[in-house]
Amino acid sequence: MATQLDTQPQLKLRPAARVMNLVRLGSLHASRLSFSRSLVRQMAREDWTVTTVRDELDEHGHGVMIYRLQTPHHSYHGVIFSQHLEPEHRSDRVIAEAWDVTFALVEGAVEDSLLAQMAANVPLQEAGRQHPRLLVLSRANKSLRNFDHFVEALASGQQPDPAWLTRVGYLYRTTAVYGNGKFGIADYARLQKNPDFNRPFSAQMFAVYLLRHFSIQQVEHLARSRSPAHAVGLAPQLQRYLGIGNSTGLGMAPFLINHPQLIQQWVCCRERALAWARGQLPTEASRLELMTLLRRAHQHFVETLTEDAEQTRRNAATVESIEAVIHWLEQTTAGPCLWDNLLDWADDHCSLEAQELINTLLIELYPDLIDAVEDELGCEEILELQPEMRAAALKQLIESKFAWALDYDPKNPDHQYWFWYRSVEKEEPRLGVRAEEPGAEKELPLAIGPRIHRTYQLLDAFLDRSPRGSVVEFLMAHPGQKECVRRIQTMGATPYGEIQANLWHRDMKPMHLLRTKLSFFGASRFDPKSDRWVRVTLFQGAPLFCELFSDHGTDKARLKALDDWSFPVEPDLKPS
């Protein structure tokens, strides 16, 4: 489907060698095209409403909550089970077997029979027999220090200290949000023609957004239970500043490799949006707006805390770079080449994260046309084989589009340092050192670069024997190469193709893979806990359900104001 972006002449797309570099991808930030932002805009624009239809929490905050979501097209229900969890059972690992809350998003009504079936199975998560009307299945654990502080403060009639949310921006942290047919729930095909949740991961994002609403209601409920006479509700500014955490490990990495067309589509949409924004005529108003956004982002990163030394260094470099960018903009007038000059200057003077932050904020300046791209973030994933192609043309395609893969040296131990495998425990993806750890015989085929290199070597030898041979003849001689050839032919025809990294290389950082995907989800405040798992925050700063309802109006100015929540900063609760 063509958009107005496609009609813009001479879109200057960045080259794939630059964009698909794994380190740069690992420096991306959430943008207005991220799935969480896109969902909130859709909810506001279409006047989605959420109501509580069942509230059965006891004085300890345990029990069942059911919410009804009504869209212009369908109704859904979010069902949340809250239970007591012994401290020794609280774990963010995928192998955990119990959680503070488990929840699901259901298509249609929740009859008593379905609720009974869910009550017996949703708390078991992977171990349960899940119903096919469930669109999303998830679980979460409390951030205990924040949770207890919030309840105690509200029960005493006081507001919690906002600094607690600046340190850890949530009361609950999800450890998995399942969709797309996992464990017996509804398959993705069921959502492809659903006007509410046909964008990538939109149903999962809504379930997380609903958990945020529940976390507010639960702490207020507990405060009232503890002190009915003195308890107060959570201030709207703090409700807004509250997000939902997510704890993510290596399980996210295989998705990026196993869905190359989808990842390419996400990146391509973002790059087209950036190219269009970069091509707009800067004005004094847009220069000042960019500076306002930069100052807010600067404060956001000043307030972002992590115990990880590398991420601390990256955040500090981003802060320093933003200060330099603001100073540069203050000294520069809004001429026709302002955006090009800014980006060229940033390439020479700013950190990678700051360069990509500027790109993110440039996209923010031009919402009217750029937001149309959000309908193109999905794609049909079919890797097509072209057997009639000449083998020589396939070789040329590899040399032109996959030259990065030819840098692999099978004789260099550093080039095959890591191996990816799946553990016996819940089949969780893991990373091992090839020369030191067992399990290489069960390796997952995630290193696309070495696979393309092997195909190229075999192809080169084949052409020596059959210089006019075809791809089908090559595959008859080497049938094991069919999957790789199909992938090369399909992805070679796309603007951004593959992530350009050898995932076996000693210098490969799995955190870059995790951040790539999380940035498209809309995650912020990256807090690595090792080089293989990270905690992030989702929906921090996002508008509340009550702000999205139609009695507040749906005019363009109000919707634009609702959408302005990127890079949130600590609210000031002092009376003005």
LINNORTA-V127878 format. One line per field, one symbol per residue. ss: DSSP state (H for helix, E for strand, - for the rest). psi: psi as a letter, one per 20 degrees, with the letter a starting at -180 (. if undefined). A space follows every 10 residues. Layout:
ss: ???
psi: ???
This chain:
ss: ---------- -----HHHH- EHHHH----- ----HHHHHH HHHHHH--EE EEEEEEE--- --EEEEEEEE ----EEEEEE EE----HHH- ---------- EEEEEEE--- -HHHHHHHHH HHHHHHH--- ---EEEEEEE EE-HHHHHHH HHHHH----- -HHHHHH--E EEEEEEEE-- -HHH---HHH ---------- -HHHHHHHHH HHHHHHHHHH HHHHHH---- -----HHHHH H-EEEEEE-H HHHHHHHH-H HHHHHHHHHH HHHHHHHH-- ---HHHHHHH HHHHHHHHHH HHH-----HH HHHHHHHHHH HHHHHHHHHH -------HHH HHHHHHHHH- -HHHHHHHHH HHHH--HHHH HHHHHH---- ---------E HHHHHHHHHH H-HHHHH--- --HHHH-EEE EE------EE EEE------H HHE----HHH HHHHHHHHHH HHHHH----E HHHHHHH-HH HHHHHHHHHH HH-------E ---------H HHHHHHHHHH H--EEEEE-- ---EEEEE-- ----HHHH-H HH---HHHHH HH-------- ------
psi: pqrhhhipql pnqqqhhggj phhghjjqrq aiiqhggggh gggghjlqqp qpipolpaij jqbpppqppp rihrqrpppp pprppqhiio qiqhjqjqrg qqrqpppbrn rhhggggghi hgiichirnq qiiphqprrq qqngggghgg ggghhjjrqq phhhhhgokr hqoqiqoqal jpkirpqhhh ihjoigkiqp jhgghghghh hggghghghh ghghhhmhhi qrrpqhhhgg ipaprpopbi hhghghhimh hggggggggg hgggggghiq oqrhghghgh hghhhghghg hhipqqipgg hgggghhggg ggghgggghh jprmrhjggg hghgghhhiq rghhghgggg hghhhmhghh hhhhijirrp oooppnhiqq hhhgghgghh ikhhhiipoi iohhilgqqp rpqhojlpqr pqogihqrih ikqqminhgh ghggggghgg hghhhmhjrr ghhghhhmhi jggggggggg hiiqhicqpm qojiqhipoh hhgghgghhh hkqrmpnpia jiqqprpqjp iqqrghiiqh iiqkrggghg hhimjqmqrp qojpp.
